[in-house]
Amino acid sequence: MGCCCGCKFCCCALLVGMVIIAASLGLFSAFFPYPSHASCRVDWVFGTACPTVKSKLIEQMKSWSHGDCSSKQQCNYEYLGEDGNVIRGLHRTPLLKFEDKLNFTMNSKSGKCHVTGVSESGVSYAVIDFGTNYCNLRNLVIGSRLDENDRFYKENSTNGVCTMYSIAHCNLYT
């Protein structure tokens, strides 16, 4: 099946133009409900003070900086430091060694610690991640036990800001 006018270059240019127009009008979100680059943003609320949350996340990141990665994602974290209320780090996937940048930003409000976690694939062409960026963040929260025995604990995210959030299976990476 060929182009109607017989010019493949014209058809390709038309297709690229339509994609650019659709993207500029925000029409992709109707068909592709994820961010345009594999990434995740999650908001948490903890009933624990922010300095405690911060130290637990840093401790967990450091404790998972080494170890056996043969069948789990709970390794290959790298703590990169902190800037005020922001913790920075990296996670490398065990098999393919993809590198994801992550950070946690903390703010105290009404005696609770509000945390926004962000993980973003370092690979420019990554669009689909099967929930890896979400799990990069969630595994640290769960591993540090910040979710346990906290009646104020809440997690909030959506597919629109977190690639494949609704179908992520972080327990597969344990």
N, C-alpha and C positions, 0 to 999 in steps of 0.2 A: 504494500500500500504506500503510495507516494503522496507528495504534497499536491494540493489542488493546482498550483501554478507551475509545478515541476521544478521549482527552485528550493533545494534543501536548505540553503543558507537563509533564505527568506522565512521558511517555516521555523527554523531554529531561532532566528531572531524574534519572530512573533511569539514563540513559546517563552523565551527568556523575558520578553517584554511583559507578557501576561503574568508570569511569576513575580516580577518586580512590582507590578501594579497590585496584584493580590496581596503581596507582603506589605506594601505601603498602606493598604486599606485595612490591614489587620484581618484579612479573610482566612488566613491559615489556621487561626485558632478554632474555627468551626470544624476543621477536618483533622487538625493536629493539635490536640489540647495541651501540649507541653511547651516548655521554653524552647527557643530556637537553638540553644546550645545546651548540651547535657549539664545540668546543674540542679541545685536544690536550695531552697530557703525554708527553714522551719522555725516557728516561734514557740518557745516554751515558757511556762510560768512554774517557778519552784517556790515552795514555802521556806526555803533555806536562804540564808544571807548570801549575797553575791560573792564575797570573798571566799566562802566555803565552796560554792559552786565552781568558782574559778579554779581553786586549788585541786578539787576533785577531777575536773576535766583535764587539767595539766598533768596531774599524777597518772591518770588513765592513759593519756597520750604517750607519756614517757614509758609507762610499763609495757605498752604494746609496740614499742619502737623496735623490738627484736623478737626472736622466738621462731618457732616452727610455723611456716606458712603453707605447708603442704596442702591443707584443705580448709583453711579459714581466712577470713578477712580481718580478723582481730590481731593484726600484726602490721608491720611496715608503716606505722605512723611516725611522723617526725614533728616534734615540737619546735617551732621556729621562733617563739618568743611572744611577747605581749607589748601592746601599746596602750597604756591606761586600762580601759575596760574591754579591750579586744585581745583575744588569744588567737594566734596564727599557727597553722600547721599544714602538713601534707599527709596524704595517704597514697601509697603505691599498691595497686592491685597485685596479689601474689603471682598469678600466672603470667599475665601479659605486661606487667610492670607499668600500667598506665598511671600517671601521676595526677592526683586531684588536689587542688588547693582548698583549704578550709579555714574558716574563722568563726569564732563565737564572740558576739557583742553582748555585754551585760549592762543592765540598768536596774537600779533599785526603785521600786514604786510601792508605796503602801506596805512596807515590810516584806515584800516579796521580790524575788529576783526574776526579771524578765530577760530572756536570752533569745537572741536571733542567731541561728546557726546557718552558715552558707558554705556549700561545697560546690566546686566547679571543676569540670574536667579540664585538664591541661592540654588535651588534644583538640586542636582547632576544628576538626571535622566531626567530632562526636555530637550526635543528636540523640540517639537512643542509648540508655545506660542500664536498663533493667533494674532501676532503683539503687544503683551503686552509690550515687552521691547522697541520697537519703540515708542509706545504711552507714556511710562514712560518719555521719553525724550521730545518728540514732545509736549505733553500737557504742560510741563513747559515753553517751548519756546512760544507757542501760548498764554498760560495763562498770561505770562509776557508781551505780546504784542510786542515782539521783531521782529515779522514778519511784523508788520503794518508800513506803510509809510516809508519803507526802500527800496530805489531803488537798493541797492546793495545786498539785501537779496537773498541768494541761499541756497538750501538744496541738499545734495548729499548722496545717499546710494544705496545699491543693495541687492538683496536676498542673495548673497554670503557672506555678512558681517552683515546682519540684518534679523533675522528669520521672514519670512512671510511679509517682507517690502511691497511688491507690492500688498498685499491683506489686509493690516491692515486697520481697520475702527475705528480710534480713536474717531470719533464722536459718536460711540456707547457707549463710556465710559464717556460721558459728563453728 
